[in-house]
Amino acid sequence: MTPKRQELMDLAETVPESELTSAIAALRVLSPALVADDDWPPDWFGAIESVDGPVAERADEWLAQGFGRV
C-alpha cells in the first residue's frame, strides 16, 4: 500500500459516524470506477429495433456479411 493510500485509510478511521454519509459521497465523486446498480442499463440500451427478429440472434450472420466493416 502506498503512503498516500495509507494516509487516506488512516483519515477514514477518524471520520465521525455522523459524517460518514457525506464522506462516502465525496469519495464516490472521485471514483468513477464505482457505478451504482441503478445506472444499468443505460438509456440507449436496447435502442436497436429489427423487423427480422431479435438483433442478438442474428449478430453473427450480420457480422459475416460485413456489417461494421469500413
C-alpha positions in Angstrom: 0.0 0.0 0.0 1.4 3.4 -0.9 1.9 6.0 1.8 -0.9 8.2 0.3 -3.4 5.3 0.3 -2.4 4.5 3.9 -2.9 8.2 4.9 -6.4 8.0 3.3 -7.2 4.9 5.2 -6.0 6.5 8.5 -8.1 9.6 7.8 -11.1 7.4 7.1 -10.8 5.9 10.5 -11.1 9.3 12.1 -14.3 10.4 10.4 -17.1 10.6 12.9 -20.0 8.2 12.4 -22.4 11.2 11.8 -20.3 12.4 8.8 -19.8 9.0 7.1 -22.6 9.5 4.6 -21.1 12.8 3.3 -17.6 11.4 3.3 -18.6 8.4 1.3 -20.5 10.7 -1.2 -17.4 12.8 -1.6 -15.2 9.8 -2.4 -17.7 8.4 -4.9 -17.4 11.6 -6.9 -13.6 10.9 -7.2 -14.0 7.2 -8.0 -15.7 6.9 -11.4 -15.0 3.1 -11.5 -17.8 2.6 -9.0 -21.0 2.6 -10.9 -24.3 2.3 -9.0 -26.6 -0.6 -10.0 -29.3 1.9 -10.8 -27.2 3.2 -13.7 -27.7 0.0 -15.6 -29.0 -0.4 -18.2 -28.0 2.9 -19.9 -30.7 4.9 -21.7 -29.5 3.7 -25.1 -29.6 0.0 -24.2 -32.0 -1.9 -26.5 -32.3 1.1 -28.9 -31.8 -1.1 -32.0 -35.0 -2.5 -33.4 -35.3 -5.1 -36.1 -38.2 -6.4 -38.2 -36.2 -9.6 -38.6 -36.4 -10.7 -35.0 -34.1 -10.2 -32.1 -30.9 -8.4 -33.1 -28.7 -10.6 -30.9 -29.8 -13.8 -32.5 -28.7 -12.5 -36.0 -25.5 -10.7 -34.9 -23.2 -13.5 -36.2 -25.0 -13.5 -39.6 -24.7 -9.7 -40.0 -21.0 -9.7 -39.0 -20.3 -12.5 -41.5 -21.9 -10.3 -44.2 -19.5 -7.5 -43.3 -21.6 -5.3 -41.0 -19.4 -2.8 -39.3 -16.5 -3.0 -41.8 -15.2 0.1 -43.3 
